[in-house]
Amino acid sequence: MADGRLAVGQRLPSTRVLAAELQVSRGVVTEAYRRLSEDGQVEGRRRGGTVVVAVPLAAPRAPAGPLPTPRPARATGRRPEPARSGPLFAGGPGADAFDALRAAPARIDLVPGQPDLSAFPRAAWLRAERAVLSELSTEHLGYGDPRGAPRLRRAVADWLARNRGIRVEPQEVLIVAGTAQALTLLHPVLRADGLTGVAVEDPGSLGTRQHLQYGGLATPPVPVDEEGLRVDVLRATGAGAVLLTPAHQFPTGVVTSGERRRELVRWAADGGLILEDDYDAEHRYDRPPVPALRALLAERLCYMGSVSKLLAPALRIGWMVPPPRYREGLTDAKRFTDLGNAVLPQLVLARLMESGQLERQLRLLRGRHKRRRDAMIDAVAAHLPGAVVHGAAAGLHLTVTYAPQVPDTALADAALARGVKCHPLSWHRQLPGRPGLVLGYAASPPGAIAEGVAVLGRALRELS
């Protein structure tokens, strides 16, 4: 698998056959297959045998020329500027920052926001798809409701009640192609309501900030402390709307405290609008569930979620629960954007939700992600002494800050040159702050995580 002789999709020999060929105990082979399965590199498929679903990446080749470098996006309401040439992280992130990083060759990928794609429940999805097709009426193959398939909207309403403490009616749910499209649909609706900007957390997601800026909305930064977004600073900005990740703040992992939630409710009652991005709140390990802010506030809050971190971003399925006054405008925006999401994947997802398969998948992922998170925490302690880990109780990433002698962009560039991808924390800042890295652990097996963090430690020592 490591040298390419076994590719993704190929079947491994049975444990009995391989044990005989190697002249070892069958138990040894079974244990090896079990470890490969836990690391997400092989998958047992009953009569289909054990199949390779992920392989270690080969050492990176030297790029033919310099990688494109994005320019920094400014919080002025203008669209992000195009990239320029040079080291990937020099000069700040531009509109194509994530595309450039995805295209960059690397042995180990510690980029945040990526789920374990090898764990995608292919067999369960295929079973659900066959069942849906067998019972699908001809009329369902035509244009659907732009708000989403009624069956999925019911399933999402039930899912939110069970998992996020939100009680909504199916007709309040709008199915979209992920949070990115949700923000795009909001651009004209917010401008029509007289809003010219949306305040954002700092540090906060570069991606969501870029989407708002692309829509011509200003993004004034509001600092985040150990209790969440500073509502006093939010008031001082004069912004009429704010984008929040209250259940697991990106990238710090802070959970918005009860007192801070009450301050936000009072701010919204004075006319403010909250956009709640509930991007990975289901992935928790060492703390009880935190209800969505939408559970406390309905009239002045637009809730957004998706299955990108539960199943795969490629599905492009998410949902919005907008305030009543925006529901019609957002439905029109969705209708004239794409006439609605593809119906067949919506019905398959609805079946997975109804059957309990999605909850089973979440339980499987929690166990796997917890082991990988623990491996990353251990590696940081071993190879980055003095660094501080943030946000370990939930999510798919850790933020690590360190003493400010080395810019985090320089460290990220040095790591990439050694075959390890990650995000510099400064990518997600508009205000000055301590340097750090945002490290995803969900998509990599423990061994690769340990090796990647060791590379980061060596790079930091060489730059210091």
Disulfide bonds with the S-S distance in Angstrom:
none
